[in-house]
Amino acid sequence: MSLLEQNPNIDISVLLPVRERPGPMEDCLRTLIDNASAPERIEVLIAFDDDDTDTIEYFVDVVAPYLDSKKVTYTAMQFKRLGYIRLNEYLNKLAENSQGAWMFFWNDDAVMTTAGWDDVIRSHNDQFALLRAETNHEHPYAIFPILPRKWVEITGHLSPHQINDAWTSQIGWMLDIVVTIPVMIEHQRYDLTGMNGDDVFKNRPMLEGNPNNPRDFNHVTWRKRRMQEAMMIGNYLAPLGYDLTHFRLGLDNKIDIWEKMAALDKKGLMKQWKIHELDH
């Protein structure tokens, strides 16, 4: 992947794949932009399926004029439909065309509830960190990952696997670079809120739950690849003076590398997704 040169006038690139949700698409962007302190320093990159003409037309007629009125930079990209099972490919292409210092994976069923959320992200400009907002999931993962641009430059992508939040979160927790920020996002997913119980939600194939499947998130090949990417990022961070003691002790099985992540697991959700031993 060859990223565009960073634009010094853009701090945050919002990466948003959408599908058959024109109204929620508008709502999720309005809550994001209306709660931003400096919307002119945010860019929005949206991925549309070429067969989703209603959503594309709604964006052109309603959403684009709103973004223009707020002086928000935006890029709309049209894809031959890849489907939810290839969600990461939409995100990686959006990231490839982004210009910001931070990349923020956003959802069309998400609502930003914190005013000045962009200021919070900017306050970490001197850090290499995976920023984790609070959500109604109460899950230890960064459900809406916010990554420094350099992460994508080092690894070549946001995620090589469909389950983007799990991929980036596990790497972040291994390296002990997850920072929970005082930003609250309501994920209006059907199983959490009873909202958006549409075909998009119902027809979401998930590559998780069968580690014997070569495409499964916890198949040994993907576990090894996550370790390789953690090492790549660690090799970048070490000369900068980042403390990688947690990572090294975890590699040597001297500590439980998932202990800090588990401490945030308020609902015991990780019991449903066993974290396998490190493969290295």
N, C-alpha and C positions, 0 to 999 in steps of 0.2 A: 504494500500500500504506500502510495506517495501522497502525503498530506499537502494541502495548500499552505502557503506561508501564513503564519499567524498575523492577524490584523490587530495592531495595537489599540484600535478603537473598539474592539469587540472583546468583552471579558468572558461571556458565557454563551456557548452554543447549545441550544435546546434541540435534542434529537427526538423527533416525534413521528413514528409510523402510525397511520390511521387506516381504519377499515369500516365503512358503512355506518359511521357515527357522526354525521355532520353537526348536529346540535352539541353533543358532548365535546367534539373537537373545538368548537367555538368556546364553550364554557371553560374547558381546561386551559386554553390559551388566555382567555380574559382574566381568569383568576391569577395566572402567572404574571401577565404583563401589568395588570392593574395593581398588583401588590409589589411591583418592582420599584426601587428607588430611581434607577436609571435605565429605563427601557431602551433608550437609544444605544446602550452598550451591550444589548442582548441581540443575538440572532436566533431565528427559528428555522430549522430545516425539517421539512415534512415529506414523508414518503407516502405516495398514493399508489394503489393498484390501478392499472389502466382500465379495468372493467368497472371500477367504482365511480362512474360518471356523476352520480348525484352528489357525492362528497366533494369531488373536484369542482363541480359547478358552484356548490355552496361556498367553498373556499374562495373562489374567484369573485363571487358576487357579494359575499358578506364578510368573510374573515380577512381577506387581503386589504380591503379598504380600512378596516379597523387597525390592522398592523401599520398601514401607511400613516394613519392619523396619530399613532403613538411613536412614529419614527423608528420602528423596529425593522431591522434588516431581516429578510427572509428568502429562503430558497425552497421551491417546490419541485420535487423529483417524482417522475412517473416510472413505475416498474411494471413489467409483465409479472403477474401475480406469483409470488413465491410462497405465500401461506404462512401461517403462524409457526409452523414447524421449522421455518427458515428465517425467523424473526431477526436473528443476529446479522443476517446479510443485509437487511434494510439498514440497520443501525451502522454497520461498518461502512456502507456506501455514504450515508449521511455524514459520518465522522470524516471520511476522506475528503468531503467537500466543505468542511467546517473551517472557521477562521478564529475561533475563540481560544482563550487560555484554558478554559474548563469545558468539559463536555457533560451534559446533563441529560440522561435518558428519561424522557417524559412519556406519559400515557394519555390516551384520549378518554380515560375514565378516572383521571386524577384531578384533584382540586387543591390548589395552594391556599393555605389559610394564614400564612405568616407574612406580615408586611415587612418589606425590606429584606426579603430572603436573599436577594442578589448581593446586598452589602455583606451579609454573613459569609457568602462564598468568597467574595473579594478579600475578606479579612484573612483568608488562608492563602493568598497569592504567593507567599514566600515558602510554602510547604509543598512537599510531594505527599499527598494524602488521598485516600478514598473517603470522600465526605458522605456521611450517612445521615439523612434526615429522619426524623421521627415519623411514624405512620400509625394508622389504626390497625395495622397487622400485629404490632408489638413483636416483630420478628427481628432476630439479630442481624440478618442480612441488610445491606443497603438496597432496599427494594427499588429505589430510584437512584442508581449510582451516579455520582458526580466525580468525574475523573480529570486529573490534569492532562493536558494535551500530550505531554511527554510520555505518559503511559501508553497511549496509542502509537506513538512514534517508535517506542521500544519494542512493543510486541507485534505491531503491524495491524492491529484491529482493536475494537472494543471488546469483542468476544468471538472466539471461533465456534462457540456452541450456542444452541438456541436459548439456553437458560442464562441470560446475560447477567442478571442480578446475582445469582448463585456463583457464577464463574468469577466475577470481579470481587465479590465479597470474600470468597474463600482465599483468594490470593491476598487480598488486603489484610485479612485476619492472620494469615500465616506470617506476613511481613510485619504485623503489628503497626500498620499505618492507617487503620480505620479511625476516623474522627467523627463522633456524633455531634451534629450541629443543632442549635436551637431553632430548627425549622420544622413545622408540622405540615404534613401532606395527608389529606384524606383520600384514600384509594376507594373509589366508589365501584368496586368490583361486586358482582352479584352475590357471591358467597359471603361477603363481608357486610354488605349494606342492603341487599335486596334490589339494588339498582342495576341497570344495564344487563339484564338477564336475556340478552339477545342471542342470535345465532353466532355472533363473533365469540361470545363467552362460551356458549355450549359446544362449539366445534373447535376447541383448542387442544390439539394433540400435544402431549408433553413427553419429551425424551428423558424421562426420569422414572425410576421404580423397578427397572429390570437390568441390573448391572451386567447380565450376560449378553445383552444386546449391544453390539459394537457402537451404536449411536447414543446409548444411554449416558447420561451425565456422569454416572459413577462407574462406567466401564474402565478397566485398568488403563486403556490407552489415553482416555481423557484425564484421568487422575495424574498420570505421568506428565501429560502436557501442561496441566496447571502447575505442577511442580517446576517444570522447565521455565514457564513464564515467570513464576515467582523468583526463580534464580536470576533470570535476565534482569528483572527490575531491581533485585537486590544488588546485582553487580553494578548497576548504575548508581544506586543510593550509597553504597559503601564509601566510595571516594569523597562523597559530599558530607560525610560525617554522621550519617544516620546510624542509630544504634540498632543493629540487627541481631542482638543477643537472643531475643525471643525466637527468631527464625532458626538460628544455629542450634540452640538447645532443643528445639523441636525436631530438627533433622537428626539429632543424636539421641532422640527419644528420652531426653532427660527431663522434659516437661510435657504436659498435655498442651499441644500447640493450639487447641480449640478452647482452652479454658476461658479466655476473655470473651470469646463469642458466646459460649454457653452461659456466661454470667448475665447476658442481656436477653436470654431466652425466657421471657416472663411466662409464656404459656406452654413451655415444654414442646415447642414445635419441632425442635431438631430431633426429637425422638422418632419422628415420622420419617426423617431422612438421615439414616446412619452416616456419619462422617467416617470414611474408611481411613485406614492407616496410610501414612505417607508412602508414596512410591518414588524412590530415588536410587 
